[in-house]
Amino acid sequence: MEKVLDRIEDLAGEFPDRTAVRGRHTWTYAALMARVEQVAELLRPVAGPGLIVAVDVTHAEQAIVAALACFRMDLVVMPVDPRMPQARRSLMTNDARPVARLVEEAVGEDLVVHHEFAHGGVAPADSAYVMYTSGSTGVPKGVIVSHRALIERLDGLASVPGLRAGETMLALTAFTFDIAMAELLLPLTVGGTVVCADPAARWDTSLLTSVAANVDVIQATPSYFRLCVSERWPGAPKARLWCGGEAMTPALAEALLPLCDQLWNVYGPTEATIWATAAHVTQPEQIDLGMPLPGSAVHLIGRDGSELTLPGRVGELVISGAGIATGYLGRDELTAARFGPVEGVPSPSYRTGDLACYRDGSLVFRGRVDGQVKVRGHRIETGEIEALLEQHPAVTEAAVVLRNPDDPIKCHLKAYVASQATDRELRRWLVQHLPDVMVPQKIEVVPVLPRTTAGKVDRVALAER
């Protein structure tokens, strides 16, 4: 089976002097592979099939080198954000038990290896990376993506929305967001160039203008593109914009269409490896999830387990075929529930928990079947935030809801907490344990939480308050 590294090595042999990476440094394919080999040698003492290495880097160039070096040594990449709260980092590392951590030196630009767990956790031997997402039990869960799924998905993306040899793609997204894998690896598998943005461009859009001016593909969430529009970003007239991770609105589409060559709405959970469907947006009032990428298929499953094909009927979206992840690290029961066989659907498949329906042959998003929400493109289990709040000694009970879910500009998380602590004390508690995006914008301390007649927390009542 061909892997991403095999493809890049072949291209480096055929086009050694072609530019592979452009950013703080400019590396040819040959120079990139030389750096990969150097870092791979550093990893040799901890190497072993399925062993996990935490990659704790900020800059895109180093993320590329680190990932490919791990692939060279049959190690599994676990992206870690250096800005992540220590409590969450501990949850991830204790769950995955990486044998080592690759970090950028504080002074200089070399990668160094820190040894971690002597008896590390083990993923399946064909695993490429483990990407952690929010978990409903209060512990983030690691999604295992195989080398096969990764190359299948990258090949699909090279076809639709498309990236060709000689073209460029901007590396803007943080490494811990799985869509970064497209930015870092897709160009290198087609003979293109990764253009690395300053990491500060993720929140300072003024840094985007010059680096994006001549880039062929720019990928970001609707929240980020909305920020660009609000700060009068001049756009990238030759670029194809891939917009995904949360719902694109007609207003945003209308604002972006004049700023680019093409606008694409892309959709897919981490468990389906980066993206699974794509829609070319030409009219702002007509936005849908589009069609599955090459090699993939989508199915709408009704409550009775039958597949829905008629327009307008809402069912759970199940993705099958290319790019489906292996499952969750160390969570066999959850893996069986989400990746297990679905009657009438080819394996492998993944039950997304997303609701959709068909409209004019394309899929239209219709919400979630559970408490999972998306905020600024990040998938969040509200149960994880609730579980953490309830670990506070002064908290009796907590519920987190998404307010204004139909307005991407105003939508935010709000926590209702039965507690003797103040909202400031609770916010300090959350900030110590969660990434910024998971900390509710508003926290309201209440005597008790409302209940339904069945005795459950009345989330509908909370959402309407």
C-alpha positions, -999 to +999 in steps of 0.1 A: +000+000+000+013+034-010+017+059+018+020+097+019+057+095+025+062+071-004+045+096-027+065+126-015+098+106-018+089+097-054+083+133-062+115+144-045+134+119-066+118+132-098+118+169-090+145+174-063+148+212-070+111+220-070+100+242-041+082+221-015+078+245+014+079+283+015+077+303+047+104+313+072+125+290+050+123+279+014+130+242+010+131+222-021+118+187-021+153+174-017+161+197+012+128+188+029+136+151+027+171+157+041+156+174+071+131+146+075+159+120+076+178+141+102+148+141+126+139+105+118+174+096+132+166+114+164+135+093+167+152+060+160+158+051+198+120+052+204+108+039+171+084+010+169+052+002+148+022+019+164+040+038+191+029+073+195+049+106+194+034+139+206+043+166+181+043+198+201+051+225+175+038+259+164+052+265+129+039+247+099+073+239+085+082+220+117+049+202+117+056+189+082+091+177+091+080+161+124+050+143+108+071+129+079+099+119+103+074+099+124+060+083+093+096+073+083+100+055+116+065+039+116+056+061+145+021+076+150+017+114+151-003+130+180-006+167+174-004+189+205-008+227+207+019+244+227-008+269+238-030+242+252-038+243+290-016+219+309-047+201+323-060+192+289-025+183+277-022+159+306-055+142+298-044+136+262-009+124+271-022+101+299-047+086+274-023+081+245+009+075+265+033+088+238+069+074+240+083+107+231+076+144+224+090+164+195+093+201+203+107+232+188+137+246+206+130+278+225+162+292+210+169+282+174+147+263+151+156+226+155+133+199+166+144+180+198+131+148+213+120+145+249+113+110+262+079+104+277+063+071+287+088+042+288+060+018+280+040+038+256+005+034+243+001+015+210-022+022+181-027-002+152+005-006+132-008+011+101-018+043+119-007+076+106-019+099+134-042+102+164-062+134+165-079+143+198-114+158+197-139+167+225-154+138+244-188+137+261-174+120+293-151+149+301-120+132+286-110+140+250-110+110+226-083+101+201-094+094+165-070+070+148-065+077+111-046+051+091-021+057+063-046+042+039-074+066+050-050+095+048-037+089+013-072+081+001-086+113+014-057+134+000-062+119-034-099+127-033-092+163-023-066+166-051-095+158-075-123+178-058-121+206-049-088+201-066-050+208-064-026+203-092+012+199-095+029+233-093+001+249-073+003+263-038-018+259-007-017+281+024-008+264+057-027+285+082-046+261+106-033+250+139-018+215+138-043+202+163-072+209+139-074+179+116-080+200+085-043+212+089-033+178+074-047+189+040-027+221+042+006+204+052+005+173+032-018+176+002+005+199-018+034+176-013+016+146-026+008+163-060+041+181-066+029+215-052+041+239-026+031+245+010+031+282+018+034+287+055+016+316+072+028+332+104+010+314+132-002+348+144-022+351+112-048+328+128-060+358+149-044+387+131-058+388+096-035+417+086-007+391+084-028+371+058-029+397+031+007+395+017+012+358+022-021+349+005-020+372-024-007+346-049-018+313-032-040+289-052-059+274-022-068+289+011-087+269+037-103+282+068-135+281+089-164+304+083-156+321+116-121+330+103-133+341+069-160+362+087-132+379+107-113+386+075-144+402+059-150+423+090-114+436+089-117+445+052-094+417+039-088+426+002-091+389-007-071+367-030-085+370-065-067+339-079-074+317-049-099+289-044-113+292-009-122+260+010-146+269+038-157+244+063-159+232+099-192+250+106-222+263+086-215+288+058-242+314+057-256+331+026-243+365+039-208+351+042-209+335+008-221+368-007-191+386+009-165+360-001-175+354-037-161+387-050-128+381-031-117+348-047-117+328-079-138+300-065-157+293-033-161+258-019-182+246+010-165+215+025-178+192+052-165+162+071-158+151+107-124+141+120-135+105+118-138+107+080-104+123+077-104+160+070-133+165+045-158+141+030-180+162+008-176+194-012-199+219-029-189+246-054-207+277-043-218+300-071-249+315-057-250+327-021-286+317-015-278+281-026-255+265+000-254+228+007-229+201+016-225+190-020-215+156-031-191+130-016-154+132-025-141+106-050-140+072-033-165+081-006-202+076-003-229+092+019-261+076+032-291+090+051-304+066+076-339+070+091-350+062+126-362+028+115-328+020+100-338+023+064-319+044+039-336+076+029-335+088-007-365+111-012-359+149-010-368+166+022-367+135+045-342+140+074-319+112+086-286+106+101-257+111+078-234+080+075-202+082+055-186+051+039-157+042+017-124+061+014-110+080+043-129+064+072-108+064+104-099+032+122-118+041+154-110+056+188-078+049+207-086+026+236-124+029+233-136-003+217-172+002+228-175+037+213-157+025+182-182-003+177-211+021+182-199+047+157-178+026+132-198-006+134-218-022+106-249-003+094-274-024+075-272-016+038-241+005+041-207-008+028-179-010+054-159+009+065-185+035+076-190+061+103-222+074+118-216+111+120-245+120+144-253+149+119-288+152+104-292+160+068-317+157+039-315+158+001-323+189-019-319+189-057-296+160-054-273+175-028-271+172+010-284+199+033-273+200+069-302+198+094-285+198+129-273+171+153-288+140+169-269+146+202-254+173+223-224+180+201-221+215+188-196+235+167-182+268+177-158+287+154-152+255+135-143+234+165-164+204+174-173+204+210-191+180+233-210+201+258-209+172+281-171+175+285-175+211+297-203+200+321-182+172+335-153+195+342-175+221+359-190+194+381-155+185+392-153+219+410-158+213+447-184+241+449-205+229+419-236+207+423-247+205+387-240+221+354-255+224+319-240+240+288-261+251+258-254+267+225-272+301+223-282+316+189-272+284+170-287+297+138-266+329+138-229+321+132-220+356+144-239+357+177-238+319+185-219+311+217-217+287+246-235+295+279-231+275+311-258+273+338-242+262+370-258+253+404-229+264+426-218+283+456-189+297+436-190+329+416-190+330+378-155+345+379-142+316+400-158+291+377-143+308+346-109+307+362-114+269+368-123+263+331-095+284+317-070+263+337-083+231+320-098+239+286-088+255+253-102+290+249-128+279+223-144+255+249-147+281+277-184+294+276-187+330+267-213+334+295-216+316+329-247+320+349-249+307+385-284+295+394-299+279+426-311+248+407-313+237+371-348+233+355-361+198+351-384+180+326-412+158+339-389+129+334-365+144+359-338+153+333-322+187+329-346+208+307-321+219+281-349+233+259-359+256+287-323+267+293-318+274+256-350+296+256-340+317+287 
